[in-house]
Amino acid sequence: IKLENNEYTNVLVAINKDIAEDQQIVDRLKEILTEASQHLYVATNNRTFFKEIKILIPKTWTKKPEYRPAGTETFERANIRVDGPNPLYVDSPYVQQKGECGEPGDYMHLTPKYVVDKDYGEEVWGPYGKTLVHEWGHLRWGLFDEYGFDDPLGGSWPHFYVSTSMGLQSVRCSVYTAGSPQNAVTFNRCILDPTTGLPEADCRFFPDSNGNRATGSYMFMQFLPQVTGFCHSDPEGDPYSYHNREAPNKQNVMCDRQSAWDVMNKHPDFAGGANAPRTVTSTEPNFVLLQKSDSVRIVLVLDVSGSMAVTMVNYA
């Protein structure tokens, strides 16, 4: 992936060869990534967007005149992969992320059902473009989630904690994210443990979608309509996306309580003021459709120089 003059190029999306041919997948990928580019531009304060995206079509799919021959692009090298469900995550979009804070993820995984079934995808995860910006935070900048969750790979991150100054709080980035704790099974009011002061295991934070003032963060609940950016630690910045260092979420634990922007500003994309804000008229990406060819191209190089002619005469 290259980033120059605020423009990401050489982003590779690939569809697994075992996925049944479906033009909707390609069409929806274009829609989703176009939407994501606009949200990414806003979320990074006008500093990045997708300029060129390559989509690698399986060789087994019908060949079309608009498909260009693929070169070194392969499914295994793709930044974003469309593949069958992972048993651990089913149809959830996710990034394989094995590194430490600030280290890029391996790849983003999307399933055909998530890509094509718009009603399903938006109902479960919210607007597609915003979801992909959340995953891009994992993939590109090595950010971590700011909400509580049970990790399928092991371990868990609490949904609530007792603040030193505000009492019982939900784990979130901006403290301006309004909502209420409810039992996720019965939807009744949560019961508190008198010893720890924490709610029961099935208690979850349900945000108030309409009454929120929080503008951050994409690594918390990106689906909220008010969320437009990543959390920061600038005292003079937007107070509604100011980073909550106290919450025991994965971002704080893995990144030594640094905000998302603290981590992002150390990445080459932004370090030293790189890719300063720029006003653009369009963030719509250019899509290049690629497909591997069955034919093998052989190039013969003939040396017709004088020295070669002399050598051949000598050996004649």
BAZAVEX-59209 format. One record per residue (C-alpha): residue number from 1; residue in three letters; chain; x, y, z. Coordinates in Angstrom, 2 decimals. Each point is the difference from the previous one (the first is absolute). Last residue first. Layout:
N
NUM:ala:A:X:Y:Z $
...
END
This chain:
316
316:ala:A:31.08:-21.31:-36.56 $
315:tyr:A:1.38:0.84:3.45 $
314:asn:A:1.92:3.07:-1.14 $
313:val:A:-2.92:1.12:-2.13 $
312:met:A:-2.36:-0.25:3.01 $
311:thr:A:2.29:2.14:2.11 $
310:val:A:0.29:2.64:-2.70 $
309:ala:A:-3.78:0.24:-0.31 $
308:met:A:-0.40:0.32:3.78 $
307:ser:A:2.52:2.82:0.07 $
306:gly:A:-1.83:1.81:-2.77 $
305:ser:A:-3.26:0.04:1.95 $
304:val:A:-2.99:-2.03:-1.12 $
303:asp:A:-0.81:-1.47:3.42 $
302:leu:A:-3.44:-1.56:-0.18 $
301:val:A:-2.28:0.05:3.07 $
300:leu:A:-2.87:-2.44:-0.13 $
299:val:A:-3.05:0.76:2.19 $
298:ile:A:-2.33:-2.82:0.93 $
297:arg:A:-3.54:0.81:1.19 $
296:val:A:-1.79:-2.91:1.62 $
295:ser:A:-3.72:-0.21:-0.68 $
294:asp:A:-2.44:-0.87:2.73 $
293:ser:A:-0.40:3.66:0.95 $
292:lys:A:-0.38:1.37:3.51 $
291:gln:A:-2.68:2.64:0.39 $
290:leu:A:0.15:3.68:0.89 $
289:leu:A:-2.64:2.70:0.41 $
288:val:A:1.42:3.49:0.60 $
287:phe:A:-2.25:2.26:2.06 $
286:asn:A:0.60:3.75:0.17 $
285:pro:A:-1.05:1.24:3.41 $
284:glu:A:-2.60:2.70:0.71 $
283:thr:A:1.41:2.58:2.41 $
282:ser:A:-1.07:2.97:-2.10 $
281:thr:A:0.49:3.77:0.04 $
280:val:A:3.05:-0.08:2.22 $
279:thr:A:1.08:2.26:2.86 $
278:arg:A:3.31:-1.00:1.50 $
277:pro:A:0.97:-0.63:3.61 $
276:ala:A:3.71:-0.75:0.41 $
275:asn:A:1.26:-3.27:-1.43 $
274:ala:A:3.06:-0.19:2.23 $
273:gly:A:-0.07:2.21:3.10 $
272:gly:A:3.10:-1.55:1.52 $
271:ala:A:-1.63:-3.41:0.10 $
270:phe:A:-3.36:-0.21:-1.83 $
269:asp:A:0.07:-2.96:-2.41 $
268:pro:A:3.42:-1.02:1.35 $
267:his:A:-1.76:-1.09:3.23 $
266:lys:A:0.85:1.85:3.20 $
265:asn:A:-2.99:2.33:-0.39 $
264:met:A:-2.27:-3.03:-0.26 $
263:val:A:0.97:-1.22:3.47 $
262:asp:A:-0.73:3.30:1.74 $
261:trp:A:-3.06:0.32:-2.27 $
260:ala:A:-1.45:-3.24:1.39 $
259:ser:A:0.63:1.17:3.55 $
258:gln:A:2.90:-1.31:2.03 $
257:arg:A:-0.78:-1.86:3.22 $
256:asp:A:3.08:-2.23:-0.22 $
255:cys:A:-0.96:-1.16:-3.49 $
254:met:A:-1.00:-3.59:0.73 $
253:val:A:-1.87:0.76:3.23 $
252:asn:A:-1.60:3.26:-1.13 $
251:gln:A:-1.07:-1.37:-3.38 $
250:lys:A:-1.19:-3.28:1.56 $
249:asn:A:-2.40:1.73:2.37 $
248:pro:A:0.52:0.71:3.71 $
247:ala:A:-1.53:3.53:-0.15 $
246:glu:A:2.19:2.55:1.81 $
245:arg:A:1.68:1.65:-2.96 $
244:asn:A:-3.26:1.37:-1.42 $
243:his:A:1.02:1.72:-3.23 $
242:tyr:A:-1.65:3.27:-0.98 $
241:ser:A:-2.53:-0.46:-2.80 $
240:tyr:A:-2.67:2.32:1.39 $
239:pro:A:2.56:2.50:1.27 $
238:asp:A:1.11:0.82:-3.57 $
237:gly:A:3.61:1.11:0.29 $
236:glu:A:1.65:2.39:2.46 $
235:pro:A:0.85:-2.69:2.54 $
234:asp:A:1.40:-2.14:-2.87 $
233:ser:A:-0.25:-3.67:1.00 $
232:his:A:-1.85:-1.35:-3.06 $
231:cys:A:-2.87:-2.38:-0.75 $
230:phe:A:-0.68:-0.88:-3.63 $
229:gly:A:-2.57:1.80:-2.12 $
228:thr:A:-3.56:0.50:-1.23 $
227:val:A:-2.20:-1.62:2.64 $
226:gln:A:-3.34:1.84:0.23 $
225:pro:A:-1.89:-2.62:-2.01 $
224:leu:A:1.02:-2.83:2.35 $
223:phe:A:1.27:-2.93:-2.10 $
222:gln:A:3.63:0.62:0.93 $
221:met:A:-0.61:-1.23:3.52 $
220:phe:A:3.47:-0.13:1.55 $
219:met:A:2.96:-0.01:-2.41 $
218:tyr:A:-1.63:2.66:-2.18 $
217:ser:A:-0.20:2.19:3.06 $
216:gly:A:-0.90:2.57:0.44 $
215:thr:A:-2.47:2.78:-0.82 $
214:ala:A:-1.77:-0.38:3.35 $
213:arg:A:-3.09:2.20:0.35 $
212:asn:A:-2.51:-2.81:0.20 $
211:gly:A:-3.75:0.38:0.40 $
210:asn:A:-1.17:-1.76:-3.14 $
209:ser:A:1.82:-3.33:0.12 $
208:asp:A:-0.20:-0.34:3.79 $
207:pro:A:2.55:-2.71:0.56 $
206:phe:A:-0.77:-3.35:1.62 $
205:phe:A:2.79:-1.06:2.36 $
204:arg:A:-0.12:-3.67:0.92 $
203:cys:A:-0.80:-2.08:3.09 $
202:asp:A:0.12:-3.76:-0.47 $
201:ala:A:2.81:-0.46:2.56 $
200:glu:A:-1.77:1.90:2.79 $
199:pro:A:0.90:3.62:0.77 $
198:leu:A:3.13:1.25:1.79 $
197:gly:A:0.07:1.48:3.52 $
196:thr:A:2.53:-2.65:0.93 $
195:thr:A:-1.54:-1.20:3.26 $
194:pro:A:-3.61:1.10:-0.46 $
193:asp:A:-0.15:-1.65:-3.46 $
192:leu:A:-2.38:2.15:-1.99 $
191:ile:A:-3.18:-1.23:-1.70 $
190:cys:A:-0.62:1.38:-3.47 $
189:arg:A:-3.38:1.49:-0.90 $
188:asn:A:-2.00:-2.31:-2.18 $
187:phe:A:0.74:-0.78:-3.62 $
186:thr:A:-0.47:-3.71:0.87 $
185:val:A:2.98:-1.39:-1.92 $
184:ala:A:2.22:3.06:-0.57 $
183:asn:A:-0.63:1.24:3.56 $
182:gln:A:0.01:3.75:-0.29 $
181:pro:A:2.49:2.81:0.61 $
180:ser:A:-0.98:3.42:-1.39 $
179:gly:A:1.13:2.35:-2.73 $
178:ala:A:1.93:3.17:-0.72 $
177:thr:A:3.40:0.09:-1.66 $
176:tyr:A:1.36:3.19:1.57 $
175:val:A:2.58:-2.03:1.92 $
174:ser:A:1.81:-0.35:-3.33 $
173:cys:A:1.82:-3.30:-0.30 $
172:arg:A:-2.26:-2.62:1.51 $
171:val:A:-0.09:-2.51:2.84 $
170:ser:A:-3.23:0.73:1.84 $
169:gln:A:0.35:1.92:3.24 $
168:leu:A:-0.71:-0.62:3.68 $
167:gly:A:1.39:2.81:2.17 $
166:met:A:0.98:3.32:-1.58 $
165:ser:A:3.30:0.93:1.70 $
164:thr:A:2.04:-3.16:0.45 $
163:ser:A:-2.07:-1.74:-2.64 $
162:val:A:-1.52:-3.40:0.72 $
161:tyr:A:0.07:-2.16:-3.10 $
160:phe:A:-2.40:-1.41:-2.56 $
159:his:A:0.01:-2.10:-3.17 $
158:pro:A:3.13:-1.92:0.94 $
157:trp:A:2.40:-1.40:-2.61 $
156:ser:A:0.21:-3.76:-0.33 $
155:gly:A:2.65:-2.60:-0.60 $
154:gly:A:0.34:-2.55:-2.75 $
153:leu:A:-0.01:-0.06:-3.79 $
152:pro:A:-3.77:0.49:-0.05 $
151:asp:A:0.59:3.25:1.97 $
150:asp:A:-2.86:0.83:2.34 $
149:phe:A:-0.77:3.69:-0.37 $
148:gly:A:0.25:3.42:1.65 $
147:tyr:A:0.35:3.01:-2.26 $
146:glu:A:3.05:2.00:-1.11 $
145:asp:A:1.18:-2.43:-2.65 $
144:phe:A:3.64:0.06:-1.04 $
143:leu:A:2.11:2.09:-2.36 $
142:gly:A:2.80:-1.38:-2.15 $
141:trp:A:0.07:2.86:-2.49 $
140:arg:A:-0.88:-1.63:-3.32 $
139:leu:A:-1.98:-3.12:0.81 $
138:his:A:-1.53:0.83:3.38 $
137:gly:A:-0.99:3.55:-0.94 $
136:trp:A:-1.06:-1.32:-3.40 $
135:glu:A:-2.50:-2.20:1.85 $
134:his:A:-1.67:3.06:1.51 $
133:val:A:0.09:1.73:-3.39 $
132:leu:A:-1.63:-3.10:-1.48 $
131:thr:A:-2.83:0.20:2.53 $
130:lys:A:-0.55:3.67:-0.85 $
129:gly:A:-0.40:-0.78:-3.68 $
128:tyr:A:-2.35:-2.89:0.68 $
127:pro:A:-2.46:1.91:2.18 $
126:gly:A:-0.94:-2.01:3.11 $
125:trp:A:1.36:-3.32:1.21 $
124:val:A:-3.01:-2.30:0.53 $
123:glu:A:-2.82:1.81:-1.78 $
122:glu:A:2.33:1.46:-2.62 $
121:gly:A:1.42:-3.38:-1.01 $
120:tyr:A:-3.31:-1.86:-0.06 $
119:asp:A:-1.80:2.63:-2.05 $
118:lys:A:2.95:0.27:-2.39 $
117:asp:A:0.30:-3.71:-0.73 $
116:val:A:2.75:0.12:-2.64 $
115:val:A:3.19:0.81:1.92 $
114:tyr:A:-0.90:-1.67:3.29 $
113:lys:A:-1.27:-3.12:-1.74 $
112:pro:A:3.07:-0.14:-2.24 $
111:thr:A:2.26:0.07:3.09 $
110:leu:A:2.48:2.75:0.82 $
109:his:A:3.47:-0.52:1.47 $
108:met:A:2.52:2.83:0.42 $
107:tyr:A:3.67:-0.95:-0.24 $
106:asp:A:3.23:-0.40:1.97 $
105:gly:A:-0.48:2.82:2.50 $
104:pro:A:2.35:2.96:0.21 $
103:glu:A:2.16:0.54:3.11 $
102:gly:A:-0.91:3.09:2.03 $
101:cys:A:-0.62:-1.92:3.21 $
100:glu:A:1.33:-3.54:-0.22 $
99:gly:A:-0.49:-2.51:-2.77 $
98:lys:A:-2.34:-2.91:-0.64 $
97:gln:A:-2.89:1.77:-1.73 $
96:gln:A:-2.12:-1.97:-2.42 $
95:val:A:-2.57:2.68:-0.76 $
94:tyr:A:-3.73:-0.59:0.35 $
93:pro:A:-3.35:0.19:-1.76 $
92:ser:A:-2.48:-2.26:1.79 $
91:asp:A:-1.50:-2.76:-2.14 $
90:val:A:1.00:-2.94:2.26 $
89:tyr:A:2.62:1.40:2.44 $
88:leu:A:1.56:-3.13:1.45 $
87:pro:A:-1.01:-2.40:-2.79 $
86:asn:A:1.36:2.47:-2.61 $
85:pro:A:-2.61:0.54:-2.68 $
84:gly:A:1.00:-0.43:-3.66 $
83:asp:A:2.27:2.50:-1.70 $
82:val:A:0.18:3.56:-1.24 $
81:arg:A:3.47:1.20:0.89 $
80:ile:A:1.24:3.55:0.63 $
79:asn:A:3.73:0.74:0.01 $
78:ala:A:0.59:-2.67:-2.63 $
77:arg:A:3.35:-1.79:-0.22 $
76:glu:A:-1.45:-3.49:0.54 $
75:phe:A:-2.68:0.64:-2.64 $
74:thr:A:2.67:0.77:-2.56 $
73:glu:A:1.27:3.08:-1.86 $
72:thr:A:3.34:-0.54:-1.75 $
71:gly:A:-1.47:0.87:-3.39 $
70:ala:A:-3.72:-0.13:-0.63 $
69:pro:A:-1.23:0.46:-3.56 $
68:arg:A:-2.64:2.75:-0.24 $
67:tyr:A:-3.69:-0.77:0.33 $
66:glu:A:-2.24:2.36:-1.99 $
65:pro:A:-0.32:-2.50:-2.85 $
64:lys:A:-1.57:-2.62:2.26 $
63:lys:A:1.13:-3.52:0.94 $
62:thr:A:-2.52:-2.15:1.83 $
61:trp:A:1.20:-0.99:3.47 $
60:thr:A:2.50:-2.83:0.57 $
59:lys:A:2.96:2.40:-0.11 $
58:pro:A:-1.39:1.68:3.10 $
57:ile:A:-0.37:3.82:-0.29 $
56:leu:A:2.70:2.15:1.60 $
55:ile:A:-1.36:3.44:0.90 $
54:lys:A:2.54:2.82:-0.12 $
53:ile:A:-0.76:3.23:1.84 $
52:glu:A:1.22:3.45:-0.98 $
51:lys:A:-0.56:3.37:1.70 $
50:phe:A:-1.18:-1.12:3.43 $
49:phe:A:-0.02:2.89:2.49 $
48:thr:A:2.37:1.65:2.45 $
47:arg:A:0.68:3.35:1.73 $
46:asn:A:-3.35:1.79:0.05 $
45:asn:A:-0.29:-0.20:3.80 $
44:thr:A:0.74:-3.73:0.14 $
43:ala:A:-3.63:-0.93:0.73 $
42:val:A:-1.29:2.30:-2.76 $
41:tyr:A:2.17:-1.56:-2.72 $
40:leu:A:-0.65:-3.49:1.37 $
39:his:A:-3.77:0.58:-0.17 $
38:gln:A:0.26:0.99:-3.68 $
37:ser:A:2.25:-2.95:-0.81 $
36:ala:A:-2.27:-2.42:1.85 $
35:glu:A:-2.97:0.92:-2.20 $
34:thr:A:2.03:-0.68:-3.12 $
33:leu:A:1.26:-3.21:1.59 $
32:ile:A:-3.53:-1.21:0.71 $
31:glu:A:-1.38:0.85:-3.43 $
30:lys:A:2.91:-1.56:-1.89 $
29:leu:A:-0.14:-3.10:2.17 $
28:arg:A:-3.74:-0.17:-0.66 $
27:asp:A:0.49:-0.15:-3.75 $
26:val:A:2.72:-2.63:0.25 $
25:ile:A:-2.02:-2.20:2.35 $
24:gln:A:-3.18:0.54:-2.02 $
23:gln:A:1.74:-1.49:-3.03 $
22:asp:A:-0.22:-3.41:1.67 $
21:glu:A:2.23:-2.92:-0.94 $
20:ala:A:0.13:-2.53:2.83 $
19:ile:A:2.83:0.60:2.47 $
18:asp:A:2.65:-2.74:-0.14 $
17:lys:A:2.44:2.20:-1.93 $
16:asn:A:0.10:2.45:2.92 $
15:ile:A:-0.80:3.61:-0.90 $
14:ala:A:2.82:2.51:0.24 $
13:val:A:0.24:3.67:1.03 $
12:leu:A:3.34:1.72:-0.54 $
11:val:A:0.76:3.59:0.97 $
10:asn:A:2.69:1.21:-2.42 $
9:thr:A:-0.96:3.63:0.61 $
8:tyr:A:-0.90:2.04:3.07 $
7:glu:A:-0.13:3.73:-0.71 $
6:asn:A:0.86:2.72:2.54 $
5:asn:A:2.82:1.34:-2.22 $
4:glu:A:1.64:-3.42:0.03 $
3:leu:A:-1.12:-3.11:1.82 $
2:lys:A:1.06:-3.34:-1.44 $
1:ile:A:-1.31:-3.44:0.93 $
END
